[in-house]
Each structure stands twice: as C-alpha cells, then as structure tokens.
Amino acid sequence: MQEIKKIWKYYQEYPISHSTAHYLMTILDLTNESGYARVTDIANKLNISVGSCHTTVQNLKKKQFVEEDKNKFLKLTQKGAFVAEHVKKNEEILFDLFTKVFDIEEEVARIDACKLEHLLSKQTTEKIEKFLKNYRPTLI
C-alpha cells in the first residue's frame, strides 16, 4: 500500500495538466499554421471564453512555458515547445498502439489517447514507439 501512495505522489507532482497540454499544443498548432498565436485564437480553437483563456495564458507565462511580445503574440518557450511536441507525439503513438495493435475503433482510440497523452514519460513513449516499429501482426 505504501508503494501506491508513493506512485500517486508522482502523478500529483506532474508538471502539466491535461488542460495545460492542450493550450501548449494549440499554441504550437496555431504558430505552425499562421505564424502566430493570440489569446483570442486559442480561445476560439479550444471553444472557451477569452477571459478563461487569458487567465490560463498568464499562468503559462509565469511557469515559463509561453512568452508574449509587445503585439500580444504568444510564442512557446523552449520548455513549452518541448512539452507540446512530446505530448503531441504521445497522442500519435498511443493512437497507433490502440488502433493498430489493439484494434480499437478510431474515435475511441482518439479519446483514450487524448486522456493519456500528457502523462507518459519520455522513456515510455520511446519504448512504445520502438515496439510499434517492430510490431508485425501474425495471422492465427
């Protein structure tokens, strides 16, 4: 029982939440699509209020995941970009695992991958990716 309490502590101390991951990935996507991201763009893409988005972006700036220039354009810091890219990769790898190995329908796989994407360590991601590269289904 003591070991479970210790593991739970790691989950609580994880540096980003599900919501934070989606903000960072949205900023990454918007920047890649149009060269910039603004609070209103993020709010529209995530279908949330501008006020709520502004509050979260301020928190992301305090945690040094995001920078804002004088024109209010947002940019991921190196730390923010690393997290966004890692989570995005996790989502893709989990989706592939669920659909290609476990034969889970795409909609369910996408939802489940989204639930887990921000929780996987780099080591686990690399191991799953290696497994998928070597995976060859056999006919029974």
N, CA, C and O atoms as CSV, one atom per row, in Angstrom:
chain,resi,resn,atom,element,x,y,z
A,1,MET,N,N,0.822,-1.206,0.000
A,1,MET,CA,C,0.000,0.000,0.000
A,1,MET,C,C,0.864,1.268,0.000
A,1,MET,O,O,0.513,2.270,-0.624
A,2,GLN,N,N,1.977,1.210,0.696
A,2,GLN,CA,C,2.885,2.352,0.752
A,2,GLN,C,C,3.384,2.734,-0.644
A,2,GLN,O,O,3.507,3.918,-0.957
A,3,GLU,N,N,3.670,1.733,-1.479
A,3,GLU,CA,C,4.167,1.973,-2.831
A,3,GLU,C,C,3.128,2.727,-3.672
A,3,GLU,O,O,3.490,3.612,-4.447
A,4,ILE,N,N,1.855,2.389,-3.528
A,4,ILE,CA,C,0.792,3.078,-4.275
A,4,ILE,C,C,0.744,4.546,-3.884
A,4,ILE,O,O,0.592,5.409,-4.748
A,5,LYS,N,N,0.870,4.837,-2.616
A,5,LYS,CA,C,0.862,6.231,-2.171
A,5,LYS,C,C,2.034,6.992,-2.772
A,5,LYS,O,O,1.901,8.160,-3.137
A,6,LYS,N,N,3.157,6.344,-2.873
A,6,LYS,CA,C,4.347,6.970,-3.458
A,6,LYS,C,C,4.127,7.257,-4.946
A,6,LYS,O,O,4.482,8.333,-5.426
A,7,ILE,N,N,3.551,6.314,-5.669
A,7,ILE,CA,C,3.278,6.489,-7.100
A,7,ILE,C,C,2.273,7.617,-7.317
A,7,ILE,O,O,2.456,8.441,-8.214
A,8,TRP,N,N,1.232,7.663,-6.519
A,8,TRP,CA,C,0.219,8.713,-6.639
A,8,TRP,C,C,0.853,10.087,-6.488
A,8,TRP,O,O,0.445,11.039,-7.153
A,9,LYS,N,N,1.830,10.191,-5.634
A,9,LYS,CA,C,2.524,11.462,-5.421
A,9,LYS,C,C,3.180,11.939,-6.716
A,9,LYS,O,O,3.161,13.132,-7.019
A,10,TYR,N,N,3.764,11.003,-7.487
A,10,TYR,CA,C,4.361,11.379,-8.772
A,10,TYR,C,C,3.315,11.967,-9.704
A,10,TYR,O,O,3.582,12.944,-10.404
A,11,TYR,N,N,2.136,11.383,-9.715
A,11,TYR,CA,C,1.064,11.893,-10.571
A,11,TYR,C,C,0.700,13.315,-10.166
A,11,TYR,O,O,0.535,14.188,-11.017
A,12,GLN,N,N,0.578,13.540,-8.875
A,12,GLN,CA,C,0.207,14.873,-8.385
A,12,GLN,C,C,1.280,15.909,-8.689
A,12,GLN,O,O,0.975,17.087,-8.874
A,13,GLU,N,N,2.533,15.476,-8.742
A,13,GLU,CA,C,3.635,16.406,-8.975
A,13,GLU,C,C,3.944,16.595,-10.454
A,13,GLU,O,O,4.863,17.339,-10.798
A,14,TYR,N,N,3.195,15.936,-11.336
A,14,TYR,CA,C,3.475,16.051,-12.761
A,14,TYR,C,C,3.350,17.518,-13.171
A,14,TYR,O,O,2.396,18.181,-12.764
A,15,PRO,N,N,4.274,18.033,-13.952
A,15,PRO,CA,C,4.360,19.474,-14.189
A,15,PRO,C,C,3.223,20.090,-15.013
A,15,PRO,O,O,3.007,21.300,-14.943
A,16,ILE,N,N,2.502,19.292,-15.782
A,16,ILE,CA,C,1.428,19.886,-16.591
A,16,ILE,C,C,0.141,19.088,-16.430
A,16,ILE,O,O,0.149,17.885,-16.170
A,17,SER,N,N,-0.940,19.793,-16.591
A,17,SER,CA,C,-2.256,19.166,-16.542
A,17,SER,C,C,-2.722,18.866,-17.966
A,17,SER,O,O,-2.092,19.280,-18.939
A,18,HIS,N,N,-3.806,18.158,-18.068
A,18,HIS,CA,C,-4.409,17.866,-19.363
A,18,HIS,C,C,-4.732,19.179,-20.084
A,18,HIS,O,O,-4.452,19.329,-21.274
A,19,SER,N,N,-5.311,20.104,-19.365
A,19,SER,CA,C,-5.681,21.396,-19.932
A,19,SER,C,C,-4.449,22.158,-20.416
A,19,SER,O,O,-4.447,22.707,-21.518
A,20,THR,N,N,-3.405,22.190,-19.592
A,20,THR,CA,C,-2.170,22.873,-19.971
A,20,THR,C,C,-1.593,22.293,-21.255
A,20,THR,O,O,-1.148,23.028,-22.136
A,21,ALA,N,N,-1.607,20.977,-21.351
A,21,ALA,CA,C,-1.088,20.312,-22.551
A,21,ALA,C,C,-1.835,20.789,-23.789
A,21,ALA,O,O,-1.220,21.045,-24.823
A,22,HIS,N,N,-3.152,20.911,-23.693
A,22,HIS,CA,C,-3.938,21.337,-24.855
A,22,HIS,C,C,-3.692,22.799,-25.218
A,22,HIS,O,O,-3.704,23.156,-26.396
A,23,TYR,N,N,-3.472,23.632,-24.229
A,23,TYR,CA,C,-3.108,25.020,-24.529
A,23,TYR,C,C,-1.790,25.063,-25.287
A,23,TYR,O,O,-1.676,25.731,-26.314
A,24,LEU,N,N,-0.802,24.350,-24.778
A,24,LEU,CA,C,0.515,24.362,-25.414
A,24,LEU,C,C,0.463,23.788,-26.825
A,24,LEU,O,O,1.083,24.333,-27.738
A,25,MET,N,N,-0.270,22.696,-27.012
A,25,MET,CA,C,-0.382,22.108,-28.353
A,25,MET,C,C,-1.140,23.041,-29.290
A,25,MET,O,O,-0.827,23.109,-30.479
A,26,THR,N,N,-2.118,23.750,-28.777
A,26,THR,CA,C,-2.875,24.696,-29.594
A,26,THR,C,C,-1.989,25.858,-30.027
A,26,THR,O,O,-2.045,26.287,-31.180
A,27,ILE,N,N,-1.174,26.366,-29.114
A,27,ILE,CA,C,-0.243,27.436,-29.475
A,27,ILE,C,C,0.737,26.934,-30.536
A,27,ILE,O,O,1.037,27.648,-31.492
A,28,LEU,N,N,1.228,25.725,-30.369
A,28,LEU,CA,C,2.129,25.121,-31.360
A,28,LEU,C,C,1.438,25.019,-32.719
A,28,LEU,O,O,2.008,25.417,-33.735
A,29,ASP,N,N,0.223,24.492,-32.742
A,29,ASP,CA,C,-0.524,24.342,-33.996
A,29,ASP,C,C,-0.783,25.695,-34.662
A,29,ASP,O,O,-0.564,25.850,-35.863
A,30,LEU,N,N,-1.248,26.668,-33.884
A,30,LEU,CA,C,-1.549,27.987,-34.445
A,30,LEU,C,C,-0.288,28.646,-35.007
A,30,LEU,O,O,-0.320,29.257,-36.076
A,31,THR,N,N,0.799,28.518,-34.290
A,31,THR,CA,C,2.066,29.098,-34.742
A,31,THR,C,C,2.523,28.431,-36.035
A,31,THR,O,O,3.007,29.099,-36.948
A,32,ASN,N,N,2.369,27.127,-36.106
A,32,ASN,CA,C,2.749,26.406,-37.332
A,32,ASN,C,C,1.833,26.756,-38.500
A,32,ASN,O,O,2.289,26.828,-39.641
A,33,GLU,N,N,0.543,26.975,-38.227
A,33,GLU,CA,C,-0.433,27.267,-39.280
A,33,GLU,C,C,-0.319,28.696,-39.800
A,33,GLU,O,O,-0.295,28.924,-41.009
A,34,SER,N,N,-0.248,29.663,-38.873
A,34,SER,CA,C,-0.319,31.054,-39.308
A,34,SER,C,C,0.864,31.905,-38.873
A,34,SER,O,O,0.919,33.092,-39.193
A,35,GLY,N,N,1.807,31.322,-38.154
A,35,GLY,CA,C,2.983,32.074,-37.743
A,35,GLY,C,C,2.834,32.792,-36.421
A,35,GLY,O,O,3.798,33.379,-35.929
A,36,TYR,N,N,1.657,32.762,-35.837
A,36,TYR,CA,C,1.445,33.431,-34.556
A,36,TYR,C,C,0.255,32.801,-33.823
A,36,TYR,O,O,-0.528,32.046,-34.399
A,37,ALA,N,N,0.150,33.134,-32.548
A,37,ALA,CA,C,-0.995,32.713,-31.741
A,37,ALA,C,C,-1.355,33.865,-30.808
A,37,ALA,O,O,-0.486,34.470,-30.181
A,38,ARG,N,N,-2.640,34.155,-30.729
A,38,ARG,CA,C,-3.140,35.172,-29.809
A,38,ARG,C,C,-4.150,34.515,-28.883
A,38,ARG,O,O,-4.666,33.439,-29.187
A,39,VAL,N,N,-4.432,35.145,-27.773
A,39,VAL,CA,C,-5.382,34.600,-26.811
A,39,VAL,C,C,-6.726,34.320,-27.483
A,39,VAL,O,O,-7.337,33.280,-27.236
A,40,THR,N,N,-7.185,35.236,-28.327
A,40,THR,CA,C,-8.476,35.024,-28.991
A,40,THR,C,C,-8.440,33.806,-29.915
A,40,THR,O,O,-9.423,33.072,-30.014
A,41,ASP,N,N,-7.315,33.593,-30.586
A,41,ASP,CA,C,-7.188,32.431,-31.474
A,41,ASP,C,C,-7.248,31.133,-30.675
A,41,ASP,O,O,-7.913,30.176,-31.069
A,42,ILE,N,N,-6.543,31.117,-29.550
A,42,ILE,CA,C,-6.527,29.934,-28.695
A,42,ILE,C,C,-7.930,29.657,-28.166
A,42,ILE,O,O,-8.401,28.520,-28.191
A,43,ALA,N,N,-8.595,30.713,-27.687
A,43,ALA,CA,C,-9.947,30.575,-27.147
A,43,ALA,C,C,-10.895,30.017,-28.206
A,43,ALA,O,O,-11.689,29.120,-27.922
A,44,ASN,N,N,-10.812,30.544,-29.417
A,44,ASN,CA,C,-11.678,30.064,-30.499
A,44,ASN,C,C,-11.407,28.602,-30.821
A,44,ASN,O,O,-12.340,27.816,-30.991
A,45,LYS,N,N,-10.134,28.236,-30.904
A,45,LYS,CA,C,-9.778,26.861,-31.259
A,45,LYS,C,C,-10.188,25.867,-30.169
A,45,LYS,O,O,-10.601,24.746,-30.469
A,46,LEU,N,N,-10.073,26.282,-28.904
A,46,LEU,CA,C,-10.435,25.398,-27.791
A,46,LEU,C,C,-11.908,25.532,-27.375
A,46,LEU,O,O,-12.387,24.811,-26.500
A,47,ASN,N,N,-12.610,26.469,-28.021
A,47,ASN,CA,C,-14.025,26.698,-27.737
A,47,ASN,C,C,-14.265,27.053,-26.266
A,47,ASN,O,O,-15.109,26.465,-25.589
A,48,ILE,N,N,-13.494,28.033,-25.802
A,48,ILE,CA,C,-13.614,28.521,-24.430
A,48,ILE,C,C,-13.690,30.048,-24.462
A,48,ILE,O,O,-13.482,30.662,-25.509
A,49,SER,N,N,-13.984,30.651,-23.323
A,49,SER,CA,C,-14.083,32.107,-23.283
A,49,SER,C,C,-12.691,32.736,-23.335
A,49,SER,O,O,-11.706,32.141,-22.899
A,50,VAL,N,N,-12.637,33.932,-23.869
A,50,VAL,CA,C,-11.378,34.663,-23.963
A,50,VAL,C,C,-10.846,34.958,-22.551
A,50,VAL,O,O,-9.639,34.898,-22.316
A,51,GLY,N,N,-11.740,35.271,-21.628
A,51,GLY,CA,C,-11.324,35.563,-20.254
A,51,GLY,C,C,-10.659,34.370,-19.583
A,51,GLY,O,O,-9.621,34.505,-18.935
A,52,SER,N,N,-11.262,33.220,-19.744
A,52,SER,CA,C,-10.696,31.994,-19.179
A,52,SER,C,C,-9.347,31.684,-19.816
A,52,SER,O,O,-8.398,31.291,-19.138
A,53,CYS,N,N,-9.283,31.866,-21.120
A,53,CYS,CA,C,-8.045,31.615,-21.857
A,53,CYS,C,C,-6.953,32.572,-21.390
A,53,CYS,O,O,-5.811,32.160,-21.187
A,54,HIS,N,N,-7.295,33.828,-21.223
A,54,HIS,CA,C,-6.326,34.831,-20.777
A,54,HIS,C,C,-5.735,34.447,-19.422
A,54,HIS,O,O,-4.526,34.559,-19.219
A,55,THR,N,N,-6.569,34.000,-18.508
A,55,THR,CA,C,-6.116,33.600,-17.170
A,55,THR,C,C,-5.118,32.454,-17.253
A,55,THR,O,O,-4.078,32.475,-16.596
A,56,THR,N,N,-5.440,31.458,-18.062
A,56,THR,CA,C,-4.548,30.310,-18.200
A,56,THR,C,C,-3.246,30.710,-18.881
A,56,THR,O,O,-2.177,30.245,-18.484
A,57,VAL,N,N,-3.317,31.557,-19.890
A,57,VAL,CA,C,-2.106,32.002,-20.589
A,57,VAL,C,C,-1.199,32.774,-19.616
A,57,VAL,O,O,0.022,32.626,-19.661
A,58,GLN,N,N,-1.785,33.583,-18.752
A,58,GLN,CA,C,-0.975,34.295,-17.754
A,58,GLN,C,C,-0.229,33.301,-16.860
A,58,GLN,O,O,0.935,33.513,-16.520
A,59,ASN,N,N,-0.903,32.230,-16.488
A,59,ASN,CA,C,-0.281,31.186,-15.675
A,59,ASN,C,C,0.842,30.482,-16.446
A,59,ASN,O,O,1.897,30.182,-15.888
A,60,LEU,N,N,0.601,30.225,-17.731
A,60,LEU,CA,C,1.630,29.599,-18.568
A,60,LEU,C,C,2.855,30.507,-18.705
A,60,LEU,O,O,3.987,30.028,-18.769
A,61,LYS,N,N,2.620,31.805,-18.749
A,61,LYS,CA,C,3.731,32.756,-18.812
A,61,LYS,C,C,4.522,32.727,-17.502
A,61,LYS,O,O,5.752,32.744,-17.521
A,62,LYS,N,N,3.827,32.684,-16.377
A,62,LYS,CA,C,4.502,32.623,-15.070
A,62,LYS,C,C,5.351,31.364,-14.938
A,62,LYS,O,O,6.427,31.389,-14.340
A,63,LYS,N,N,4.858,30.263,-15.501
A,63,LYS,CA,C,5.584,28.993,-15.424
A,63,LYS,C,C,6.632,28.858,-16.525
A,63,LYS,O,O,7.291,27.825,-16.646
A,64,GLN,N,N,6.775,29.910,-17.322
A,64,GLN,CA,C,7.774,29.997,-18.394
A,64,GLN,C,C,7.595,28.963,-19.506
A,64,GLN,O,O,8.567,28.451,-20.062
A,65,PHE,N,N,6.325,28.668,-19.818
A,65,PHE,CA,C,6.006,27.827,-20.968
A,65,PHE,C,C,5.747,28.695,-22.204
A,65,PHE,O,O,5.892,28.237,-23.338
A,66,VAL,N,N,5.361,29.954,-21.966
A,66,VAL,CA,C,4.933,30.850,-23.043
A,66,VAL,C,C,5.525,32.237,-22.816
A,66,VAL,O,O,5.692,32.684,-21.682
A,67,GLU,N,N,5.836,32.905,-23.922
A,67,GLU,CA,C,6.265,34.310,-23.898
A,67,GLU,C,C,5.276,35.112,-24.730
A,67,GLU,O,O,4.621,34.575,-25.623
A,68,GLU,N,N,5.173,36.403,-24.429
A,68,GLU,CA,C,4.276,37.286,-25.179
A,68,GLU,C,C,5.052,38.517,-25.610
A,68,GLU,O,O,5.750,39.135,-24.807
A,69,ASP,N,N,4.926,38.874,-26.893
A,69,ASP,CA,C,5.643,40.064,-27.356
A,69,ASP,C,C,4.776,41.314,-27.170
A,69,ASP,O,O,3.648,41.227,-26.686
A,70,LYS,N,N,5.306,42.460,-27.553
A,70,LYS,CA,C,4.593,43.732,-27.354
A,70,LYS,C,C,3.289,43.820,-28.145
A,70,LYS,O,O,2.418,44.624,-27.814
A,71,ASN,N,N,3.149,42.991,-29.199
A,71,ASN,CA,C,1.924,42.977,-30.004
A,71,ASN,C,C,0.917,41.931,-29.533
A,71,ASN,O,O,-0.090,41.679,-30.195
A,72,LYS,N,N,1.202,41.328,-28.383
A,72,LYS,CA,C,0.332,40.315,-27.766
A,72,LYS,C,C,0.353,38.979,-28.508
A,72,LYS,O,O,-0.559,38.166,-28.354
A,73,PHE,N,N,1.385,38.754,-29.308
A,73,PHE,CA,C,1.552,37.457,-29.961
A,73,PHE,C,C,2.269,36.523,-28.998
A,73,PHE,O,O,3.255,36.895,-28.362
A,74,LEU,N,N,1.757,35.313,-28.906
A,74,LEU,CA,C,2.310,34.329,-27.987
A,74,LEU,C,C,3.272,33.401,-28.703
A,74,LEU,O,O,3.096,33.079,-29.878
A,75,LYS,N,N,4.282,32.982,-27.980
A,75,LYS,CA,C,5.277,32.077,-28.525
A,75,LYS,C,C,5.653,31.101,-27.420
A,75,LYS,O,O,5.817,31.487,-26.263
A,76,LEU,N,N,5.787,29.844,-27.790
A,76,LEU,CA,C,6.238,28.856,-26.817
A,76,LEU,C,C,7.705,29.079,-26.508
A,76,LEU,O,O,8.506,29.353,-27.402
A,77,THR,N,N,8.045,28.961,-25.244
A,77,THR,CA,C,9.458,28.965,-24.881
A,77,THR,C,C,10.034,27.608,-25.279
A,77,THR,O,O,9.297,26.731,-25.730
A,78,GLN,N,N,11.318,27.432,-25.119
A,78,GLN,CA,C,11.930,26.137,-25.407
A,78,GLN,C,C,11.280,25.056,-24.541
A,78,GLN,O,O,11.001,23.952,-25.009
A,79,LYS,N,N,11.048,25.386,-23.294
A,79,LYS,CA,C,10.395,24.463,-22.353
A,79,LYS,C,C,8.977,24.143,-22.823
A,79,LYS,O,O,8.572,22.980,-22.807
A,80,GLY,N,N,8.226,25.145,-23.234
A,80,GLY,CA,C,6.856,24.954,-23.703
A,80,GLY,C,C,6.792,24.147,-24.983
A,80,GLY,O,O,5.923,23.290,-25.144
A,81,ALA,N,N,7.720,24.424,-25.902
A,81,ALA,CA,C,7.760,23.691,-27.172
A,81,ALA,C,C,8.094,22.224,-26.931
A,81,ALA,O,O,7.510,21.343,-27.561
A,82,PHE,N,N,9.028,21.960,-26.026
A,82,PHE,CA,C,9.395,20.580,-25.706
A,82,PHE,C,C,8.183,19.815,-25.199
A,82,PHE,O,O,7.925,18.694,-25.638
A,83,VAL,N,N,7.443,20.412,-24.279
A,83,VAL,CA,C,6.259,19.752,-23.710
A,83,VAL,C,C,5.202,19.543,-24.783
A,83,VAL,O,O,4.649,18.449,-24.899
A,84,ALA,N,N,4.913,20.575,-25.569
A,84,ALA,CA,C,3.881,20.468,-26.612
A,84,ALA,C,C,4.221,19.379,-27.616
A,84,ALA,O,O,3.358,18.584,-27.990
A,85,GLU,N,N,5.454,19.340,-28.046
A,85,GLU,CA,C,5.870,18.332,-29.036
A,85,GLU,C,C,5.855,16.926,-28.434
A,85,GLU,O,O,5.474,15.969,-29.108
A,86,HIS,N,N,6.264,16.799,-27.178
A,86,HIS,CA,C,6.257,15.499,-26.501
A,86,HIS,C,C,4.825,14.977,-26.360
A,86,HIS,O,O,4.559,13.807,-26.633
A,87,VAL,N,N,3.923,15.831,-25.942
A,87,VAL,CA,C,2.531,15.421,-25.744
A,87,VAL,C,C,1.893,15.071,-27.085
A,87,VAL,O,O,1.158,14.089,-27.186
A,88,LYS,N,N,2.167,15.859,-28.101
A,88,LYS,CA,C,1.636,15.585,-29.441
A,88,LYS,C,C,2.134,14.228,-29.948
A,88,LYS,O,O,1.367,13.453,-30.520
A,89,LYS,N,N,3.404,13.953,-29.736
A,89,LYS,CA,C,3.972,12.666,-30.135
A,89,LYS,C,C,3.317,11.530,-29.344
A,89,LYS,O,O,2.988,10.486,-29.907
A,90,ASN,N,N,3.133,11.737,-28.056
A,90,ASN,CA,C,2.467,10.722,-27.233
A,90,ASN,C,C,1.079,10.400,-27.773
A,90,ASN,O,O,0.691,9.235,-27.852
A,91,GLU,N,N,0.338,11.435,-28.142
A,91,GLU,CA,C,-1.010,11.232,-28.667
A,91,GLU,C,C,-0.971,10.375,-29.929
A,91,GLU,O,O,-1.770,9.451,-30.081
A,92,GLU,N,N,-0.050,10.680,-30.826
A,92,GLU,CA,C,0.058,9.921,-32.081
A,92,GLU,C,C,0.452,8.470,-31.820
A,92,GLU,O,O,-0.112,7.550,-32.412
A,93,ILE,N,N,1.416,8.274,-30.936
A,93,ILE,CA,C,1.890,6.923,-30.629
A,93,ILE,C,C,0.810,6.100,-29.946
A,93,ILE,O,O,0.610,4.932,-30.281
A,94,LEU,N,N,0.117,6.701,-28.996
A,94,LEU,CA,C,-0.971,5.983,-28.317
A,94,LEU,C,C,-2.088,5.638,-29.291
A,94,LEU,O,O,-2.640,4.538,-29.249
A,95,PHE,N,N,-2.419,6.583,-30.169
A,95,PHE,CA,C,-3.456,6.325,-31.168
A,95,PHE,C,C,-3.062,5.130,-32.042
A,95,PHE,O,O,-3.881,4.248,-32.299
A,96,ASP,N,N,-1.815,5.105,-32.494
A,96,ASP,CA,C,-1.338,3.982,-33.305
A,96,ASP,C,C,-1.389,2.669,-32.526
A,96,ASP,O,O,-1.819,1.647,-33.060
A,97,LEU,N,N,-0.956,2.693,-31.280
A,97,LEU,CA,C,-0.995,1.493,-30.448
A,97,LEU,C,C,-2.424,0.977,-30.313
A,97,LEU,O,O,-2.684,-0.214,-30.484
A,98,PHE,N,N,-3.333,1.875,-30.009
A,98,PHE,CA,C,-4.726,1.472,-29.787
A,98,PHE,C,C,-5.393,0.959,-31.058
A,98,PHE,O,O,-6.140,-0.018,-31.014
A,99,THR,N,N,-5.130,1.606,-32.183
A,99,THR,CA,C,-5.803,1.198,-33.426
A,99,THR,C,C,-5.116,0.030,-34.116
A,99,THR,O,O,-5.783,-0.897,-34.576
A,100,LYS,N,N,-3.796,0.063,-34.193
A,100,LYS,CA,C,-3.073,-0.951,-34.965
A,100,LYS,C,C,-2.817,-2.242,-34.199
A,100,LYS,O,O,-2.827,-3.327,-34.781
A,101,VAL,N,N,-2.588,-2.125,-32.899
A,101,VAL,CA,C,-2.281,-3.316,-32.111
A,101,VAL,C,C,-3.533,-3.864,-31.432
A,101,VAL,O,O,-3.796,-5.066,-31.473
A,102,PHE,N,N,-4.292,-2.986,-30.817
A,102,PHE,CA,C,-5.464,-3.428,-30.060
A,102,PHE,C,C,-6.756,-3.397,-30.859
A,102,PHE,O,O,-7.797,-3.836,-30.371
A,103,ASP,N,N,-6.700,-2.882,-32.089
A,103,ASP,CA,C,-7.854,-2.838,-32.981
A,103,ASP,C,C,-9.056,-2.104,-32.359
A,103,ASP,O,O,-10.202,-2.536,-32.483
A,104,ILE,N,N,-8.763,-1.007,-31.702
A,104,ILE,CA,C,-9.807,-0.174,-31.105
A,104,ILE,C,C,-10.284,0.800,-32.173
A,104,ILE,O,O,-9.476,1.337,-32.932
A,105,GLU,N,N,-11.587,1.029,-32.236
A,105,GLU,CA,C,-12.097,1.936,-33.265
A,105,GLU,C,C,-11.507,3.327,-33.077
A,105,GLU,O,O,-11.220,3.747,-31.956
A,106,GLU,N,N,-11.331,4.029,-34.182
A,106,GLU,CA,C,-10.588,5.287,-34.193
A,106,GLU,C,C,-11.122,6.339,-33.235
A,106,GLU,O,O,-10.339,6.998,-32.551
A,107,GLU,N,N,-12.423,6.509,-33.172
A,107,GLU,CA,C,-12.987,7.541,-32.290
A,107,GLU,C,C,-12.653,7.263,-30.830
A,107,GLU,O,O,-12.262,8.169,-30.095
A,108,VAL,N,N,-12.806,6.028,-30.418
A,108,VAL,CA,C,-12.487,5.640,-29.035
A,108,VAL,C,C,-10.989,5.766,-28.796
A,108,VAL,O,O,-10.568,6.251,-27.746
A,109,ALA,N,N,-10.187,5.340,-29.751
A,109,ALA,CA,C,-8.736,5.422,-29.627
A,109,ALA,C,C,-8.282,6.871,-29.493
A,109,ALA,O,O,-7.397,7.174,-28.694
A,110,ARG,N,N,-8.882,7.761,-30.270
A,110,ARG,CA,C,-8.516,9.183,-30.217
A,110,ARG,C,C,-8.849,9.761,-28.835
A,110,ARG,O,O,-8.052,10.506,-28.265
A,111,ILE,N,N,-10.011,9.421,-28.306
A,111,ILE,CA,C,-10.415,9.920,-26.984
A,111,ILE,C,C,-9.488,9.386,-25.902
A,111,ILE,O,O,-9.032,10.145,-25.046
A,112,ASP,N,N,-9.205,8.084,-25.933
A,112,ASP,CA,C,-8.346,7.489,-24.917
A,112,ASP,C,C,-6.913,8.010,-25.013
A,112,ASP,O,O,-6.268,8.246,-23.992
A,113,ALA,N,N,-6.421,8.188,-26.224
A,113,ALA,CA,C,-5.081,8.745,-26.401
A,113,ALA,C,C,-5.017,10.163,-25.827
A,113,ALA,O,O,-4.020,10.551,-25.219
A,114,CYS,N,N,-6.073,10.915,-26.025
A,114,CYS,CA,C,-6.150,12.274,-25.501
A,114,CYS,C,C,-6.117,12.275,-23.975
A,114,CYS,O,O,-5.494,13.145,-23.366
A,115,LYS,N,N,-6.778,11.315,-23.367
A,115,LYS,CA,C,-6.808,11.231,-21.900
A,115,LYS,C,C,-5.434,10.948,-21.309
A,115,LYS,O,O,-5.138,11.378,-20.194
A,116,LEU,N,N,-4.599,10.235,-22.040
A,116,LEU,CA,C,-3.320,9.771,-21.504
A,116,LEU,C,C,-2.098,10.534,-22.006
A,116,LEU,O,O,-1.024,10.433,-21.413
A,117,GLU,N,N,-2.243,11.282,-23.071
A,117,GLU,CA,C,-1.112,11.870,-23.787
A,117,GLU,C,C,-0.136,12.663,-22.932
A,117,GLU,O,O,1.069,12.631,-23.180
A,118,HIS,N,N,-0.631,13.363,-21.942
A,118,HIS,CA,C,0.236,14.240,-21.148
A,118,HIS,C,C,0.879,13.534,-19.955
A,118,HIS,O,O,1.661,14.140,-19.223
A,119,LEU,N,N,0.550,12.251,-19.757
A,119,LEU,CA,C,1.034,11.545,-18.580
A,119,LEU,C,C,2.234,10.639,-18.829
A,119,LEU,O,O,2.908,10.242,-17.879
A,120,LEU,N,N,2.511,10.308,-20.077
A,120,LEU,CA,C,3.585,9.362,-20.371
A,120,LEU,C,C,4.957,10.003,-20.269
A,120,LEU,O,O,5.164,11.143,-20.687
A,121,SER,N,N,5.885,9.249,-19.707
A,121,SER,CA,C,7.264,9.712,-19.649
A,121,SER,C,C,7.903,9.554,-21.022
A,121,SER,O,O,7.386,8.847,-21.887
A,122,LYS,N,N,9.020,10.216,-21.204
A,122,LYS,CA,C,9.763,10.096,-22.460
A,122,LYS,C,C,10.207,8.647,-22.670
A,122,LYS,O,O,10.167,8.136,-23.789
A,123,GLN,N,N,10.625,8.001,-21.605
A,123,GLN,CA,C,11.074,6.608,-21.699
A,123,GLN,C,C,9.954,5.696,-22.180
A,123,GLN,O,O,10.172,4.860,-23.056
A,124,THR,N,N,8.769,5.844,-21.622
A,124,THR,CA,C,7.633,5.014,-22.027
A,124,THR,C,C,7.266,5.283,-23.477
A,124,THR,O,O,6.991,4.351,-24.233
A,125,THR,N,N,7.260,6.543,-23.864
A,125,THR,CA,C,6.968,6.902,-25.255
A,125,THR,C,C,7.953,6.227,-26.200
A,125,THR,O,O,7.554,5.658,-27.216
A,126,GLU,N,N,9.226,6.290,-25.868
A,126,GLU,CA,C,10.249,5.682,-26.720
A,126,GLU,C,C,10.075,4.169,-26.824
A,126,GLU,O,O,10.269,3.595,-27.895
A,127,LYS,N,N,9.713,3.523,-25.721
A,127,LYS,CA,C,9.526,2.065,-25.725
A,127,LYS,C,C,8.305,1.671,-26.567
A,127,LYS,O,O,8.356,0.693,-27.312
A,128,ILE,N,N,7.229,2.417,-26.450
A,128,ILE,CA,C,6.034,2.129,-27.256
A,128,ILE,C,C,6.356,2.354,-28.734
A,128,ILE,O,O,5.975,1.554,-29.589
A,129,GLU,N,N,7.049,3.433,-29.021
A,129,GLU,CA,C,7.416,3.733,-30.407
A,129,GLU,C,C,8.292,2.615,-30.984
A,129,GLU,O,O,8.083,2.190,-32.120
A,130,LYS,N,N,9.254,2.147,-30.220
A,130,LYS,CA,C,10.114,1.050,-30.659
A,130,LYS,C,C,9.296,-0.216,-30.896
A,130,LYS,O,O,9.501,-0.920,-31.885
A,131,PHE,N,N,8.374,-0.501,-29.990
A,131,PHE,CA,C,7.500,-1.662,-30.142
A,131,PHE,C,C,6.699,-1.560,-31.434
A,131,PHE,O,O,6.608,-2.529,-32.187
A,132,LEU,N,N,6.122,-0.396,-31.692
A,132,LEU,CA,C,5.305,-0.215,-32.892
A,132,LEU,C,C,6.126,-0.377,-34.173
A,132,LEU,O,O,5.628,-0.905,-35.166
A,133,LYS,N,N,7.364,0.070,-34.152
A,133,LYS,CA,C,8.214,-0.067,-35.339
A,133,LYS,C,C,8.518,-1.542,-35.633
A,133,LYS,O,O,8.676,-1.934,-36.789
A,134,ASN,N,N,8.594,-2.338,-34.589
A,134,ASN,CA,C,8.918,-3.757,-34.746
A,134,ASN,C,C,7.695,-4.664,-34.773
A,134,ASN,O,O,7.816,-5.871,-34.984
A,135,TYR,N,N,6.519,-4.083,-34.560
A,135,TYR,CA,C,5.287,-4.875,-34.457
A,135,TYR,C,C,4.891,-5.427,-35.827
A,135,TYR,O,O,4.782,-4.688,-36.806
A,136,ARG,N,N,4.688,-6.699,-35.869
A,136,ARG,CA,C,4.199,-7.381,-37.080
A,136,ARG,C,C,3.100,-8.329,-36.648
A,136,ARG,O,O,3.378,-9.368,-36.047
A,137,PRO,N,N,1.869,-7.991,-36.941
A,137,PRO,CA,C,0.790,-8.907,-36.538
A,137,PRO,C,C,0.917,-10.248,-37.262
A,137,PRO,O,O,1.290,-10.315,-38.434
A,138,THR,N,N,0.606,-11.272,-36.550
A,138,THR,CA,C,0.651,-12.616,-37.145
A,138,THR,C,C,-0.766,-13.114,-37.312
A,138,THR,O,O,-1.653,-12.802,-36.518
A,139,LEU,N,N,-0.957,-13.878,-38.339
A,139,LEU,CA,C,-2.269,-14.468,-38.584
A,139,LEU,C,C,-2.405,-15.747,-37.776
A,139,LEU,O,O,-1.489,-16.569,-37.734
A,140,ILE,N,N,-3.536,-15.905,-37.146
A,140,ILE,CA,C,-3.765,-17.108,-36.332
A,140,ILE,C,C,-4.530,-18.120,-37.150
A,140,ILE,O,O,-4.831,-19.208,-36.661
